[in-house]
Amino acid sequence: MALKVANNQSLTAITALPSAVTGGAITLLATETASSSATITFDSSIDDTYDEYIFTFIDVHPATDGALFQVNFRDGSSAYDATKTTTSFRTYHDEADSDTTLGYYAAGDLAQGTGVQRIAGAGIGSDNDQSVSGILKLFSPSSTTFVKHFTIDSNAAADSNYSTRTLVGGYCNVTAAIDGVQFSFSSGNIDVGTFKMYGVS
């Protein structure tokens, strides 16, 4: 396969990847739709079938104004309390164009904590047009040798009328496999929202 460079410096005539380049497949495993739900839980199909799992949360709207959106992990027991160490930073900008920041988000990190992990760096607004969306990636959850890494990238319409983007990185510091993921708000129900789980091969 030959590559051609057009006058505008773009690549043209690319019709297929070279045989040495392989692309992974993404498979939708489950979809959950919130409707005044206390939690949204994925507790099946998280196993050694895939090395990476992706969870998307789309237009998740709280019943309670200013509630914090959060996640936790199950490591073989019935409780969602896996030990985690994480780090977090955020950037935000208010609708009035009067307040901006980019910095470390100390309230969003854990040090060998078993509590919930904050997903967004602000409380989510309950106005009709406010919500939070983003992606959580979980790597090798079935490993009994290594820690189980995860990353989160979210954007929220905060209760104080800010756009808040939050990035989280961390790991479940357990030897047991992670076999469940649970989303919730710090208070009140998940009014509406769509959650999807994918396996990446």
C-alpha positions in Angstrom: 0.0 0.0 0.0 1.4 3.3 -1.0 0.8 6.6 0.8 0.3 9.7 -1.1 0.6 13.2 0.3 -1.7 15.8 -1.3 -0.8 19.4 -1.9 -2.5 20.3 1.4 -0.2 17.9 3.3 -3.0 15.4 4.0 -2.7 11.7 3.5 -4.8 10.4 0.7 -5.6 6.9 -0.8 -5.4 5.2 2.6 -7.9 2.4 2.2 -6.6 -0.2 4.8 -4.1 -0.6 7.6 -0.9 -2.4 6.8 -1.1 -6.1 7.8 1.4 -5.6 10.6 -0.9 -3.0 12.2 -3.9 -4.5 14.1 -6.8 -2.7 15.7 -8.6 -3.9 18.8 -12.4 -4.5 18.9 -14.7 -2.9 21.3 -17.8 -4.9 22.4 -20.8 -3.5 24.2 -21.5 -5.7 27.2 -24.2 -4.0 29.1 -26.4 -0.8 29.2 -28.1 0.5 32.3 -30.5 3.4 32.3 -31.1 5.3 35.6 -34.6 6.3 36.7 -34.6 7.6 40.3 -31.9 4.9 41.0 -29.9 4.8 44.2 -27.0 3.2 42.4 -26.1 1.9 39.0 -24.1 -1.3 39.3 -22.2 -3.5 36.9 -21.6 -6.8 38.7 -21.4 -9.4 35.9 -19.2 -9.9 32.8 -16.2 -8.2 34.5 -13.7 -11.1 34.2 -10.6 -12.2 32.3 -12.3 -12.1 29.0 -11.0 -8.6 28.3 -7.8 -6.8 29.5 -9.6 -3.4 29.4 -13.2 -2.4 30.3 -14.7 1.0 29.4 -17.6 2.5 31.3 -19.4 5.5 29.8 -21.8 7.7 31.7 -23.9 10.0 29.6 -26.0 13.0 30.8 -26.2 11.7 34.4 -28.5 14.1 36.3 -28.8 14.1 40.1 -32.1 14.3 42.0 -30.3 16.5 44.6 -28.6 19.8 43.7 -24.9 19.8 44.4 -24.5 16.1 44.9 -21.1 14.6 44.2 -20.9 11.9 41.5 -18.8 8.9 42.6 -17.7 5.4 42.0 -16.5 2.4 43.9 -15.2 -1.1 43.2 -16.0 -4.6 44.5 -13.1 -7.1 45.0 -14.8 -10.4 45.5 -17.0 -9.7 48.5 -20.5 -8.2 48.6 -19.2 -4.7 49.5 -18.0 -2.0 47.2 -15.0 -1.0 49.2 -11.8 -1.9 47.4 -8.7 -0.2 48.7 -7.7 2.6 46.4 -4.9 5.1 45.9 -5.7 7.9 43.5 -4.7 11.4 42.2 -6.9 14.0 40.6 -6.8 17.4 39.0 -9.4 19.6 37.5 -10.0 22.7 35.4 -13.1 24.9 35.6 -14.7 28.0 34.1 -17.8 29.8 35.2 -20.6 31.0 32.9 -19.9 34.6 34.0 -16.3 34.3 32.7 -15.1 35.5 36.1 -13.4 32.5 37.6 -11.1 29.9 36.1 -8.5 27.5 37.4 -6.3 24.5 36.5 -4.8 22.6 39.4 -4.5 19.7 41.7 -7.8 18.6 43.3 -6.8 17.4 46.8 -10.4 16.6 47.8 -10.6 14.1 44.9 -7.7 11.8 45.9 -7.5 8.8 48.2 -4.5 7.3 50.0 -5.3 3.6 50.7 -8.9 4.6 51.1 -11.9 2.2 50.9 -14.5 5.0 50.4 -16.0 6.2 47.2 -13.9 7.9 44.5 -15.1 11.3 43.3 -15.6 11.4 39.6 -16.3 15.1 39.1 -14.5 17.9 40.9 -17.7 19.8 41.8 -21.2 19.1 42.9 -23.5 18.4 39.9 -26.4 20.8 39.3 -29.9 19.6 39.3 -31.3 22.3 37.0 -33.1 20.7 34.0 -30.1 21.3 31.7 -27.3 20.2 34.1 -25.6 16.8 34.1 -22.2 15.0 34.1 -20.7 12.8 31.3 -17.5 11.0 30.9 -15.5 7.8 30.7 -13.9 5.4 33.2 -11.4 2.8 32.0 -10.5 -0.2 34.1 -7.4 -2.3 33.2 -6.8 -6.0 33.9 -9.5 -6.3 36.6 -9.0 -10.0 36.9 -5.3 -9.8 37.7 -4.3 -11.4 41.0 -0.7 -10.3 40.7 -0.8 -6.6 39.9 -2.8 -3.6 41.2 -5.9 -2.8 39.1 -5.4 0.6 37.4 -8.2 2.9 36.3 -8.6 6.4 34.8 -11.5 8.7 34.7 -12.2 11.7 32.4 -15.4 13.7 33.1 -17.0 17.0 32.4 -19.8 18.4 34.6 -22.3 21.2 34.6 -21.8 22.1 38.2 -24.5 23.4 40.6 -22.7 26.8 40.7 -22.9 27.1 36.9 -19.4 26.1 36.1 -18.0 23.8 33.5 -15.7 21.5 35.4 -13.4 18.9 33.7 -11.8 16.4 36.1 -9.1 13.8 35.4 -8.5 11.0 37.9 -5.9 8.3 37.9 -5.4 5.5 40.4 -5.4 1.8 41.2 -7.3 -0.7 43.4 -4.5 -1.9 45.6 -5.8 -5.4 46.2 -4.6 -8.9 45.2 -8.2 -10.1 44.5 -9.9 -9.5 41.2 -12.2 -6.6 40.7 -15.6 -8.0 39.8 -18.0 -5.0 40.2 -18.3 -1.3 39.6 -20.9 0.9 41.2 -21.9 4.5 40.5 -23.8 6.8 42.9 -24.3 10.3 44.1 -23.2 11.4 47.6 -26.9 12.2 48.4 -30.1 11.5 46.7 -30.8 9.3 43.7 -29.5 9.2 40.1 -32.5 10.9 38.5 -31.7 10.0 34.9 -28.6 8.9 32.9 -27.3 6.2 30.6 -24.4 3.9 31.6 -22.6 1.5 29.2 -19.9 -1.1 29.8 -17.6 -2.2 27.0 -14.9 -4.8 26.7 -11.8 -4.0 24.6 -9.9 -6.8 23.0 
